[in-house]
Amino acid sequence: MPIPFRDADEIEELGVAGYLKLESSASASTVRGALFLINARGEPLEFTYNRLETPNTFLWRQNDVSRHSVRKLTVSLLATCSKVPRFILCLADDIYHELFCNEVLLSVPVCRIASPLKTTAHSALESQETLESPEPVHLFWFPGKPADDSIEQRLLNRLVAGGLLLEPFERILVGLGEVYDGVKQEAAGSQ
């Protein structure tokens, strides 16, 4: 007979966090990205990836090409993801503020993460907060920061405490390298 137990971590209750990472090729002719879902322990649950060729024609303004590519790739990643995360984290350098505030409306909160050392464009529709630990970062939430006692905030607190606020973005880059470049790499800091 099994020994009765209860998992004190309550990982299932906290749900899933999504990490969205996009990157352009050196020539800017291709944009690739992934939506990576993890649980509160940082265990991988799903890795959805795609890439697209950017339009390269005289009819497009360069800034419009970039915005179009980011929007189209993001929509393709969201459409193929099989689980619904509690929130999606992305880097402000990758995702412009209008994407989730005006163009692609989600049923879950989105948080763009930025370094305090960089000037970051943001929308008045985003709620801003600063985390000081383990390293200072600005968080830009849309449609708003999760309530202090919410499951979303508890999940975020668990990720931050476990060093998982930024680290999954590194795993995404390793995964994209393996998928598209055939390059097996070690994630930074892991063996």
N, C-alpha and C positions, 0 to 999 in steps of 0.2 A: 504494500500500500504506500503511495507517495506521501511524503511529509507535507502537511499543509503549509502554504507560504503566501505571502503577498509581496509583490514587487514594489518596493518603497519608492522607486523612481517615477512611477506612473507615466512612463514614456508614451504609452498609447493615448492617454488622455490629453497630453500636450499637443499631439498631432505632428504635422510635417511643416518644415520650413523650405521655401523655394529660393534658389539662388540663380539669377539670370546673369549671364556673362556673354558679351558680344565683343568681337575683335575684327578689325579690318586687316587684310593682307598688306604687305609692304607696298604693293602697287595700287592698293585701294580698289582693285577690280573685283575682289571677293570679300564678302562679310560672312563670318561664321560665328556660331554661338551655341550655347547650351542652356537648358534649364535643368538644374540639378536639385533633386529633392533629398533631404536628409531628415532623420528624426532628431530628437533632443540630445541624443548621445553622439551625433555626428555620423551615424551609420547610413550608408547610401541606400536609398530606396528606388530612385529612378534617375536616369540620365537621358534626357531627350536632346538631340542635337540636329543641326541643319546648317547649310550654307547656301548662299545665293550669289550669283554674279550681279554686280551693280550695273545699272544702265550707264552706258558710256556714249553719249551722243551730244551733239551741239544743242539739242532742244532742252536739255536739263541744265539748270543752274547747279553748281557744285554742291551747295548747301542742301538743295532739294534732293539731290541724289543720295546723300548721306542719310537724311531724314527718312526718305522713302525706303531705303534698304533696311534701316533699323526697325522701322514699323513693320515692314513685310516679314522680316526674319522673326521678330518677336511674336507676331500673330501666328506664324507657322509653328513655333515652339509651344505656345499656349494651346493651340488646337490639337496637338498630338500628345500632350501630357495626360496621363490617365488618372492622376490623383489631384485633389484640390488642397494646396497648402494653406496654412493659417495666414501666411503673408509671403510676399516675395521681396527679397533683398537684391539690390543691384548696385553697381558702382556709378556714381554721378558722372564720371568721365565717359562711361559707355552709353548712358541713357539720358537724353535731354529731357528737361522737366515737363514739356508739353505732352510727351508721349502718353503718360498715364493720367495726366490731369485733363487732357482735351481730346486725345485721339483714340486711345484704346482704354475703355473703361472696364475695370475688373470688379468682381464681387468680393475680393479680398484686398486688404491694405498692401500698398507698395512702399518700400523704403529705399530711397537712394542714399548711398553712403559716400561721404566726401571727406577728404583730408582738410583739417582746419588751416593748413598752410597754403591751400589753393583757394582762389576766388571761384565760387560755384554759383552758376545761374540757378535760380529757383523761382518757383511760382508763389504768389500770395496765397494760392489754394493749398500749398503744402504746409504742414506743421513741422517746425524745426526744433530739434533738441540736440544737445551735445553730450556725448558719453566721454568720460575722462579716463576710464579704465578698460582694458589694459593699456591702450594708447588712445589719445584724444581723436575723436571722429565726430563729424556732424551727420545727423540723420534727418532726412527730409521725407516725411510721411505724407502719403495721400491715400484716402481722403482725410486721414487724421491719425495721430498717435494712438495706439491701443490704450484703453483705460488701465490704470495702475493695477487693478485687481483682476484683469482679464486673463484668459488662457493664453492669448497672443503675447501679452507682456510677460507672463511666466515663461513661455517658450523662449522669447528673446533673452530674458535674464539668464536662462539656463545655457543658451548658446554663448552668450558673452562670458559667463563664468567658465565655460569649457574651452575657451579660446577658439570658438567657432563662428565669430562674427565675420571675419575676413578670410580665414583659411580655406573654406570650400571654393573660393574663387580660384585658388591655386590648383586645386584638384580638377576643376573644370578645364583649365588650360592644359594640364597634363592629359586629360581625357581627349580633348580636341586634337592635341598633338598625336596621340596614338591613332585616333580615328582617321584623320586626314593626312597626316604626314608619315604615318607608320613608325613614329618615333616613340619608343618606350622611355619614359623619364621617371625619376623618383620625384615625388612631391617634395617641395622645399621643407627641410627639417625632418623628413621621415626616412626610414630605412627600408 
